[in-house]
Amino acid sequence: MTRSVRIALDAMGGDHGPVVIVEGAALALARRPQLAFIFFGEQSEIQPLLSARPALAKVSKVVHTSVAIRMDDKPSQALRYGRRNSSMWLAIEAVKKGEADAAFSAGNTGALMAMAKICLRTMPDIDRPAIAAIWPTLRGRSIVLDVGATIGADARTLVNLAIMGAAMANIVLSIGKPSVGLLNVGVEEVKGIEEVKAASRMLRSASLPSLSYQGFVEGDDIGKGTVDVVVTEGFTGNIALKTAEGTAKQIRQYLREAMTETILSKVGAFLARGALAKVRAKIIPPNGGVFLGLDGVVIKSHGGADAADTANAINLGYAMVHHELLRKIRDTLAIALSALTDGAGGGTVVDPDPAALEAARMDE
């Protein structure tokens, strides 16, 4: 793919707004000259920042809106006042209209998911989207999902997560047949809640060609990199993500205190600054999650992300578009769902998703 990859940016999202979003876009452009941007937000704030960066301004345009979604809004509140006119909605809608290849936001996660589900809809056979994160491990990197999109999941949903996570691992990690594990309270088949055990039985019986199912994994297996894809529902996944981020900050604080106690430790810290930077990069999950299951590419960044983190998330969006994530997920789903149906001896049943029903009611 040689054409430019167009990213629609919610410039007003996150804790820092246009200042960080514009700078992050500039850093991303320096790494990926094929990028082009559409900034949605307050033009009086965005345009001066672009004017100070001629290279970025050349491949960017600004669409003005004065409506921005607040970080503490409930999804229903955000939809009531921000649907069709907020910077977040317009960025997503640009993907639906074909004006952009991917949407990016550092804003309210719940609002972003609700708007994306209503605007883009989900892929066929996918009822509940998920947020997939790239996770640093002792073996390299893994994909973990869902890390916060939807609370709770039935067996059918967990199987869909495994299929989508494997497709993403194929792109991001360059693994032909990624290994997949279901996060559980133990590795024994008799442990865990019924939904997880049922999903395990389905994955084993189907023998999907797109992934290698390894059974149950525990919390410490995430950091070990025991499998390429760790599957869980959003409540547990988000706790795991926040725990990892908090532990990383705790370790950094311990190191900082130890390295500044004495003159010798300060000298040692100065000499080891390169190694310490590598440690920091390895223990902190990288910024940027992908909303999988939608009929479009949406990238979620942390609200407090800095410019470098923002650039990393934008580059993740570039990779998803460049390597045709949506096509690969569709192809993988078609093969996998056929195998599941054959293995089950009949059709599949998907439980109604209350969140999706609520979004549909709001759409009427």
C-alpha positions as CSV (number, residue, x, y, z in Angstrom):
1,M,0.0,0.0,0.0
2,T,1.6,3.2,-1.2
3,R,-1.2,5.7,-0.7
4,S,-1.4,7.9,2.3
5,V,-3.1,6.7,5.5
6,R,-5.6,9.2,6.7
7,I,-6.1,9.6,10.5
8,A,-9.1,11.4,11.9
9,L,-8.1,13.0,15.2
10,D,-10.4,14.0,18.1
11,A,-8.2,17.0,18.9
12,M,-10.1,17.9,22.0
13,G,-10.0,14.5,23.7
14,G,-7.8,13.6,26.6
15,D,-6.3,15.6,29.5
16,H,-4.2,18.0,27.4
17,G,-6.2,18.6,24.3
18,P,-4.8,20.0,21.0
19,V,-1.3,20.8,22.3
20,V,-0.4,17.1,22.8
21,I,-2.5,15.8,19.9
22,V,-0.9,18.1,17.4
23,E,2.7,17.5,18.7
24,G,2.0,13.7,18.7
25,A,0.8,13.9,15.1
26,A,4.0,15.8,14.1
27,L,6.2,13.1,15.7
28,A,4.1,10.3,14.0
29,L,4.5,12.1,10.6
30,A,8.3,12.2,11.1
31,R,8.3,8.4,11.4
32,R,5.6,7.8,8.8
33,P,5.6,10.3,5.9
34,Q,2.6,8.5,4.4
35,L,0.3,9.9,7.1
36,A,-2.3,12.6,6.6
37,F,-4.5,14.1,9.2
38,I,-8.0,15.6,9.8
39,F,-8.2,17.5,13.1
40,F,-11.6,17.9,14.6
41,G,-12.1,20.5,17.3
42,E,-11.7,24.2,18.1
43,Q,-10.1,25.7,15.1
44,S,-8.8,28.7,17.0
45,E,-6.7,26.4,19.2
46,I,-5.6,23.9,16.6
47,Q,-4.7,26.2,13.7
48,P,-1.9,28.1,15.5
49,L,-0.3,24.9,16.6
50,L,-0.4,23.6,13.0
51,S,1.0,26.9,11.6
52,A,4.1,26.4,13.8
53,R,4.7,23.0,12.1
54,P,4.6,23.6,8.3
55,A,5.3,19.9,7.4
56,L,2.4,18.8,9.5
57,A,0.1,21.6,8.2
58,K,0.8,20.6,4.6
59,V,-0.8,17.2,5.1
60,S,-3.5,18.3,7.5
61,K,-6.9,20.0,7.5
62,V,-9.0,21.2,10.4
63,V,-12.8,20.7,10.8
64,H,-14.1,23.1,13.4
65,T,-16.5,22.2,16.1
66,S,-16.9,23.8,19.5
67,V,-18.4,20.6,21.1
68,A,-16.1,18.3,23.0
69,I,-16.9,15.3,25.1
70,R,-15.9,15.6,28.8
71,M,-13.8,12.9,30.4
72,D,-16.3,12.3,33.2
73,D,-19.4,12.1,31.0
74,K,-21.5,8.9,31.1
75,P,-21.9,7.5,27.6
76,S,-25.6,8.3,27.5
77,Q,-24.8,12.0,28.4
78,A,-22.1,12.2,25.7
79,L,-24.5,10.8,23.1
80,R,-27.3,13.3,24.1
81,Y,-25.2,16.4,23.5
82,G,-22.3,15.2,21.4
83,R,-23.8,12.9,18.8
84,R,-23.2,14.2,15.2
85,N,-21.5,17.5,16.3
86,S,-18.7,16.7,18.8
87,S,-15.0,16.3,17.8
88,M,-15.2,12.7,18.9
89,W,-18.2,11.8,16.9
90,L,-17.0,13.6,13.8
91,A,-13.7,11.8,13.9
92,I,-15.5,8.5,13.9
93,E,-17.9,9.6,11.3
94,A,-15.0,10.5,8.9
95,V,-14.1,6.8,8.9
96,K,-17.7,5.8,8.1
97,K,-17.8,8.3,5.2
98,G,-14.5,7.1,3.8
99,E,-12.8,10.4,4.5
100,A,-10.4,8.8,6.9
101,D,-8.9,5.3,7.3
102,A,-8.8,5.3,11.1
103,A,-10.1,7.4,14.0
104,F,-8.1,8.4,17.0
105,S,-9.1,9.7,20.4
106,A,-7.6,10.1,23.9
107,G,-11.1,11.0,25.3
108,N,-13.7,9.3,27.4
109,T,-13.4,5.5,26.7
110,G,-17.1,4.7,27.4
111,A,-18.3,7.6,25.2
112,L,-15.9,6.6,22.4
113,M,-17.1,3.0,22.4
114,A,-20.8,4.0,22.5
115,M,-20.3,6.4,19.6
116,A,-18.2,4.0,17.6
117,K,-20.8,1.2,18.0
118,I,-23.6,3.4,16.9
119,C,-21.8,5.2,14.0
120,L,-19.7,2.3,12.6
121,R,-21.7,-0.7,13.8
122,T,-20.0,-4.0,14.4
123,M,-18.8,-6.6,11.9
124,P,-21.1,-9.4,10.9
125,D,-21.2,-12.2,13.6
126,I,-19.6,-9.8,16.2
127,D,-22.0,-8.5,18.8
128,R,-19.6,-6.9,21.3
129,P,-16.4,-5.0,20.4
130,A,-13.3,-5.2,22.5
131,I,-10.3,-3.0,23.3
132,A,-7.0,-4.9,22.5
133,A,-3.7,-3.8,24.0
134,I,-0.2,-4.6,23.1
135,W,1.5,-5.9,26.3
136,P,5.3,-6.1,27.0
137,T,6.4,-9.5,28.2
138,L,9.6,-11.5,29.0
139,R,9.3,-13.1,25.5
140,G,8.6,-9.8,23.6
141,R,5.0,-8.7,23.2
142,S,1.5,-10.1,23.5
143,I,-2.0,-9.0,22.7
144,V,-4.4,-8.8,25.6
145,L,-8.2,-8.3,25.2
146,D,-10.7,-7.1,26.3
147,V,-9.1,-4.4,28.5
148,G,-12.2,-2.4,29.2
149,A,-14.8,-2.2,26.5
150,T,-17.5,-4.4,27.9
151,I,-18.1,-5.8,31.3
152,G,-18.8,-9.6,31.3
153,A,-18.8,-12.0,28.4
154,D,-20.5,-15.3,27.5
155,A,-18.6,-18.2,25.9
156,R,-19.5,-17.1,22.3
157,T,-18.1,-13.6,23.0
158,L,-14.9,-15.0,24.4
159,V,-14.4,-17.2,21.3
160,N,-14.9,-14.1,19.1
161,L,-12.3,-12.3,21.2
162,A,-9.8,-15.1,20.6
163,I,-10.4,-15.0,16.9
164,M,-10.0,-11.2,16.6
165,G,-7.0,-11.2,19.0
166,A,-5.3,-13.8,16.9
167,A,-5.9,-11.7,13.7
168,M,-4.3,-8.7,15.4
169,A,-1.3,-10.8,16.6
170,N,-0.8,-12.0,13.1
171,I,-0.4,-8.3,12.0
172,V,1.3,-6.7,14.9
173,L,3.5,-9.6,16.0
174,S,4.0,-11.2,12.6
175,I,3.0,-14.7,13.9
176,G,1.3,-17.0,11.4
177,K,-0.6,-19.0,14.0
178,P,-0.6,-17.2,17.3
179,S,-1.0,-19.1,20.5
180,V,-4.1,-18.2,22.6
181,G,-5.0,-18.6,26.2
182,L,-8.1,-17.9,28.3
183,L,-7.3,-15.9,31.5
184,N,-8.6,-17.9,34.5
185,V,-8.1,-18.5,38.2
186,G,-6.1,-21.7,37.4
187,V,-4.9,-23.8,34.5
188,E,-6.9,-26.9,35.5
189,E,-10.0,-27.5,33.3
190,V,-12.3,-27.8,36.2
191,K,-11.5,-24.3,37.5
192,G,-13.2,-21.0,36.6
193,I,-16.7,-19.8,35.9
194,E,-18.9,-21.7,33.4
195,E,-18.6,-19.1,30.6
196,V,-14.8,-19.4,30.5
197,K,-15.0,-23.2,30.7
198,A,-17.6,-23.3,27.9
199,A,-15.4,-21.1,25.7
200,S,-12.5,-23.4,26.3
201,R,-14.5,-26.4,25.2
202,M,-15.6,-24.6,22.1
203,L,-12.0,-23.6,21.2
204,R,-10.7,-27.1,21.7
205,S,-13.4,-28.8,19.7
206,A,-13.2,-26.4,16.8
207,S,-9.4,-26.7,16.2
208,L,-9.3,-23.3,14.4
209,P,-6.7,-23.0,11.7
210,S,-6.0,-19.4,12.5
211,L,-4.8,-19.9,16.1
212,S,-3.3,-22.4,18.5
213,Y,-5.4,-22.7,21.6
214,Q,-3.3,-23.5,24.7
215,G,-6.0,-23.7,27.3
216,F,-6.2,-21.6,30.5
217,V,-3.5,-19.1,31.6
218,E,-3.2,-17.3,35.0
219,G,-2.4,-13.6,35.7
220,D,1.3,-14.1,36.0
221,D,1.4,-15.7,32.5
222,I,0.6,-12.3,31.0
223,G,3.9,-10.9,31.9
224,K,5.7,-14.1,31.1
225,G,4.4,-14.1,27.6
226,T,3.2,-17.7,27.9
227,V,0.9,-17.2,25.0
228,D,0.7,-14.6,22.2
229,V,-2.9,-13.7,22.9
230,V,-4.6,-13.5,26.3
231,V,-8.4,-13.4,26.3
232,T,-10.6,-12.2,29.0
233,E,-13.7,-10.0,29.5
234,G,-13.4,-6.2,30.0
235,F,-13.8,-6.0,33.8
236,T,-10.9,-8.4,34.5
237,G,-8.8,-7.1,31.6
238,N,-9.0,-3.5,32.7
239,I,-8.0,-4.4,36.3
240,A,-5.1,-6.3,34.9
241,L,-4.0,-3.3,32.7
242,K,-4.3,-0.8,35.5
243,T,-2.5,-3.1,37.9
244,A,0.4,-3.5,35.4
245,E,0.6,0.3,34.9
246,G,0.5,0.9,38.6
247,T,3.2,-1.7,39.3
248,A,5.4,-0.2,36.6
249,K,5.1,3.3,38.2
250,Q,5.8,1.8,41.6
251,I,9.0,0.2,40.3
252,R,10.1,3.4,38.7
253,Q,9.5,5.3,41.9
254,Y,11.5,2.7,43.9
255,L,14.4,3.0,41.4
256,R,14.2,6.8,41.5
257,E,14.5,6.9,45.3
258,A,17.3,4.3,45.3
259,M,19.3,6.2,42.7
260,T,19.1,9.5,44.4
261,E,19.9,8.5,48.0
262,T,23.7,9.1,47.8
263,I,26.3,10.8,45.6
264,L,27.5,7.3,44.5
265,S,24.0,6.2,43.6
266,K,23.4,9.4,41.6
267,V,26.6,8.8,39.7
268,G,25.5,5.2,39.1
269,A,22.1,6.4,37.9
270,F,23.7,8.8,35.5
271,L,25.9,6.1,34.1
272,A,23.0,3.6,33.8
273,R,20.5,6.1,32.4
274,G,20.4,4.3,29.0
275,A,19.7,0.9,30.6
276,L,17.1,2.4,32.9
277,A,15.3,3.9,29.9
278,K,15.2,0.5,28.3
279,V,13.7,-1.0,31.5
280,R,11.0,1.7,31.6
281,A,10.1,1.0,27.9
282,K,9.8,-2.7,28.7
283,I,7.7,-2.6,31.9
284,I,5.1,-0.1,30.8
285,P,2.3,-1.3,28.4
286,P,2.6,0.9,25.3
287,N,0.0,3.6,24.7
288,G,-2.8,2.8,22.3
289,G,-5.5,0.3,22.2
290,V,-7.5,-0.9,19.2
291,F,-11.3,-1.3,19.2
292,L,-11.7,-4.7,17.6
293,G,-15.0,-5.9,16.1
294,L,-16.1,-2.6,14.7
295,D,-16.6,-2.0,10.9
296,G,-13.8,0.5,11.0
297,V,-10.5,1.2,12.7
298,V,-10.6,3.1,16.0
299,I,-7.6,3.8,18.2
300,K,-8.0,4.7,21.9
301,S,-5.1,6.6,23.6
302,H,-4.7,7.1,27.3
303,G,-6.2,10.4,28.5
304,G,-2.9,11.5,30.1
305,A,-0.7,10.5,27.2
306,D,2.1,12.8,26.2
307,A,3.2,13.6,22.7
308,A,5.5,10.6,22.3
309,D,2.7,8.3,23.6
310,T,0.3,9.9,21.2
311,A,2.6,9.3,18.3
312,N,2.9,5.7,19.2
313,A,-0.9,5.3,19.2
314,I,-1.2,7.0,15.9
315,N,1.5,4.8,14.4
316,L,-0.5,1.8,15.7
317,G,-3.5,3.1,13.7
318,Y,-1.2,3.3,10.7
319,A,-0.1,-0.3,11.1
320,M,-3.7,-1.5,11.4
321,V,-4.7,0.2,8.2
322,H,-1.5,-0.5,6.3
323,H,-1.7,-4.3,7.1
324,E,-5.5,-4.4,6.4
325,L,-6.7,-5.4,9.8
326,L,-10.4,-5.4,9.0
327,R,-10.0,-7.6,5.9
328,K,-7.9,-10.1,7.9
329,I,-10.4,-10.2,10.8
330,R,-13.3,-10.7,8.3
331,D,-11.4,-13.5,6.5
332,T,-10.3,-15.2,9.8
333,L,-13.9,-14.9,11.2
334,A,-15.4,-16.5,8.2
335,I,-13.1,-19.5,8.4
336,A,-13.2,-19.8,12.2
337,L,-17.0,-19.4,12.5
338,S,-17.4,-22.1,9.9
339,A,-15.2,-24.4,11.8
340,L,-17.1,-23.6,15.0
341,T,-20.4,-24.4,13.4
342,D,-19.2,-27.7,12.0
343,G,-17.6,-28.6,15.3
344,A,-20.8,-27.8,17.2
345,G,-23.0,-29.7,14.8
346,G,-25.2,-26.7,14.1
347,G,-25.7,-23.0,14.3
348,T,-24.4,-20.7,17.0
349,V,-26.5,-18.6,19.4
350,V,-25.4,-15.1,20.5
351,D,-26.9,-13.7,23.7
352,P,-28.3,-10.1,23.4
353,D,-25.9,-7.4,24.5
354,P,-27.7,-4.9,26.8
355,A,-25.3,-2.2,25.9
356,A,-25.9,-2.7,22.2
357,L,-29.7,-2.7,22.7
358,E,-29.4,0.6,24.7
359,A,-27.3,2.1,21.9
360,A,-29.9,1.0,19.4
361,R,-32.7,2.6,21.4
362,M,-30.7,5.9,21.5
363,D,-30.2,5.6,17.7
364,E,-33.9,5.6,17.1
